[in-house]
């Protein structure tokens, strides 16, 4: 379904919480962002070299940090790529 160009635009901020069309996706995104920050993944990522060296890993700490970062990036691509495939399957672009 294509929308005319004039119907696509900015929405008022009050619509994000009052209009159900916008409120549900907005709240889901806010919850996911909160949970990501709350779980401490950023702390683990920040100290990944120290964690690997203190754990006695024989892999270079810089290389281990690179491997972990690439794994996180690949997971992100797979998750968002999966959502994109599902979206494209059911919606005409």
TIBADO-524410 format. One record per residue: residue in one letter; y, x, z of N, C-alpha, C, O in turn. Coordinates in steps of 0.001 Angstrom, whole numbers, padded with zeros to 6 digits, always signed. Layout:
BEGIN
AYXZYXZYXZYXZ;...
END
This chain:
BEGIN
X-001180+000846+000000+000000+000000+000000+001239+000889+000000+001415+001736+000876;X+002063+000685-000965+003287+001471-001062+004468+000635-000567+004559-000569-000810;X+005365+001324+000137+006552+000662+000646+007745+001084-000197+007817+002228-000647;X+008675+000174-000410+009887+000574-001124+010649+001630-000331+010615+001630+000899;X+011318+002506-001015+012016+003611-000370+013021+003116+000656+013199+003755+001693;X+013681+002000+000397+014698+001535+001335+014105+000990+002636+014831+000862+003622;X+012809+000667+002670+012215+000147+003899+011712+001265+004814+011355+001008+005964;X+011683+002492+004316+011260+003628+005128+012504+004299+005677+013394+004692+004924;X+012560+004428+006999+013731+005046+007590+013546+005249+009076+012427+005213+009588;X+014634+005458+009751+014605+005685+011183+014471+004362+011929+014939+003319+011473;X+013823+004432+013085+013704+003258+013934+014436+003537+015235+014561+004697+015630;X+014916+002515+015904+015578+002738+017197+014570+003229+018240+013392+002877+018179;X+015027+004033+019188+014142+004556+020217+013525+003455+021068+012411+003611+021566;X+014227+002357+021238+013675+001255+022037+012451+000638+021372+011607+000053+022049;X+012349+000763+020049+011189+000220+019344+009916+000985+019652+008818+000446+019514;X+010051+002242+020069+008864+003039+020377+008070+002474+021543+006851+002640+021601;X+008734+001819+022457+008027+001257+023606+007958-000261+023583+007133-000849+024283;X+008800-000903+022799+008810-002368+022805+007999-002985+021666+007389-004038+021851;X+007980-002362+020514+007254-002897+019366+005815-002384+019391+005611-001170+019351;X+004808-003262+019458+003411-002814+019558+002953-001934+018398+002049-001116+018563;X+003563-002094+017234+003182-001269+016081+003473+000201+016356+002712+001073+015936;X+004561+000480+017054+004953+001851+017356+004519+002288+018746+004282+003475+018970;X+004410+001362+019674+004156+001709+021072+002779+002340+021275+002664+003348+021972;X+001744+001770+020684+000396+002291+020897+000246+003723+020381-000208+004582+021137;X+000608+004022+019119+000496+005417+018657+001384+006373+019456+000991+007508+019728;X+002578+005912+019830+003490+006752+020602+002887+007097+021955+002937+008252+022378;X+002322+006113+022635+001718+006358+023940+000470+007244+023835+000229+008076+024710;X-000315+007072+022782-001487+007919+022584-001067+009374+022393-001673+010273+022977;X-000049+009612+021592+000428+010974+021357+000987+011581+022642+000721+012744+022945;X+001754+010805+023395+002306+011309+024652+001191+011635+025647+001273+012640+026352;X+000156+010804+025712-000966+011046+026610-001716+012319+026205-002074+013125+027064;X-001953+012502+024912-002638+013709+024450-001828+014967+024743-002391+015988+025139;X-000527+014904+024555+000308+016060+024847+000306+016369+026339+000250+017536+026728;X+000367+015329+027185+000317+015528+028633-001016+016144+029052-001042+017092+029838;X-002117+015614+028533-003428+016130+028901-003620+017572+028465-004259+018350+029174;X-003081+017939+027318-003187+019321+026865-002453+020247+027820-002964+021312+028165;X-001274+019858+028247-000518+020690+029174-001161+020694+030564-001156+021716+031249;X-001707+019565+030970-002268+019411+032303-003571+020185+032467-003878+020639+033570;X-004342+020347+031395-005642+021010+031512-005519+022522+031634-006493+023171+032014;X-004395+023098+031336-004182+024523+031531-004625+025399+030373-004830+026600+030553;X-004773+024830+029203-005222+025626+028057-004209+026717+027712-004595+027778+027222;X-002946+026479+027954-001937+027495+027636-002053+028708+028555-001813+029834+028121;X-002419+028493+029818-002595+029609+030746-003772+030475+030307-003684+031703+030313;X-004866+029831+029931-006040+030569+029470-005691+031364+028216-006078+032526+028095;X-004976+030761+027297-004591+031448+026068-003665+032629+026364-003776+033682+025736;X-002759+032450+027316-001819+033521+027654-002534+034718+028269-002197+035862+027964;X-003512+034469+029129-004209+035544+029835-005564+035903+029231-006392+036508+029911;X-005809+035547+027979-007125+035733+027387-007539+037211+027336-008714+037520+027539;X-006611+038117+027073-006963+039536+027039-007364+040028+028426-008332+040777+028559;X-006636+039619+029453-006971+039995+030823-008309+039411+031232-009108+040079+031889;X-008560+038167+030847-009820+037508+031191-010995+038269+030585-011986+038518+031272;X-010901+038637+029326-011992+039348+028679-012184+040752+029250-013319+041194+029426;X-011098+041452+029539-011248+042801+030083-011785+042759+031510-012613+043597+031867;X-011342+041812+032338-011854+041675+033702-013306+041197+033726-014035+041489+034674;X-013725+040478+032710-015104+039994+032644-016066+041092+032212-017280+040892+032233;X-015538+042254+031818-016388+043363+031425-016904+043262+030003-017937+043842+029670;X-016195+042533+029170-016605+042384+027777-016490+043719+027052-015542+044473+027274;X-017441+044003+026200-017415+045244+025430-016551+045118+024176-016279+046110+023499;X-016126+043899+023874-015251+043667+022721-013824+044031+023126-013400+043779+024253;X-013104+044621+022197-011703+044954+022434-010938+043692+022831-011097+042660+022179;X-010106+043740+023887-009381+042539+024329-008495+041926+023241-008356+040705+023163;X-007903+042769+022410-007087+042248+021306-007919+041503+020284-007512+040457+019779;X-009090+042047+019983-009991+041391+019031-010524+040082+019612-010633+039083+018901;X-010851+040089+020890-011354+038854+021512-010287+037763+021515-010591+036591+021294;X-009032+038152+021767-007940+037174+021717-007776+036619+020307-007508+035431+020130;X-007938+037482+019304-007846+037031+017917-008979+036067+017583-008759+035058+016915;X-010188+036374+018045-011330+035495+017784-011119+034130+018425-011379+033102+017800;X-010648+034116+019671-010398+032844+020357-009311+032062+019635-009442+030851+019458;X-008244+032725+019215-007154+032039+018505-007623+031467+017167-007253+030352+016801;X-008431+032229+016447-008954+031734+015168-009901+030551+015379-009924+029617+014577;X-010683+030596+016466-011565+029474+016777-010759+028220+017098-011107+027125+016658;X-009680+028382+017867-008820+027238+018174-008169+026693+016899-008080+025479+016720;X-007721+027573+016030-007102+027132+014778-008114+026423+013892-007792+025406+013279;X-009331+026945+013817-010364+026290+013004-010702+024915+013566-010890+023963+012808;X-010779+024807+014884-011040+023502+015498-009933+022508+015196-010198+021335+014934;X-008694+022977+015232-007563+022104+014914-007636+021624+013475-007418+020445+013197;X-007940+022536+012561-008042+022169+011145-009173+021166+010933-009019+020203+010181;X-010307+021390+011595-011430+020457+011441-011104+019077+011980-011426+018070+011349;X-010470+019022+013142-010147+017718+013743-009126+016974+012895-009339+015819+012525;X-007999+017651+012583-006978+016967+011800-007426+016739+010365-007031+015752+009744;X-008238+017630+009834-008796+017419+008501-009707+016210+008478-009702+015442+007515;X-010498+016032+009544-011363+014852+009642-010562+013568+009695-010905+012581+009045;X-009475+013588+010486-008621+012401+010541-007998+012118+009184-007883+010960+008782;X-007597+013166+008477-006990+012994+007163-007991+012401+006177-007644+011516+005394;X-009240+012889+006212-010272+012364+005312-010534+010894+005605-010633+010085+004682;X-010646+010545+006870-010867+009148+007233-009681+008295+006802-009864+007197+006276;X-008471+008790+007017-007269+008058+006632-007233+007851+005124-006942+006753+004648;X-007527+008907+004375-007480+008809+002905-008592+007905+002367-008451+007293+001308;X-009668+007835+003092-010775+006993+002631-010431+005505+002695-010856+004723+001845;X-009662+005129+003703-009362+003720+003893-007965+003316+003424-007665+002126+003333;X-007125+004277+003133-005766+003958+002679-005546+004574+001304-006029+005668+001013;X-004833+003874+000490-004448+004454-000805-003172+005224-000617-002212+004731-000024;X-003167+006449-001131-001970+007303-001005-001148+007210-002264-000101+007850-002367;
END
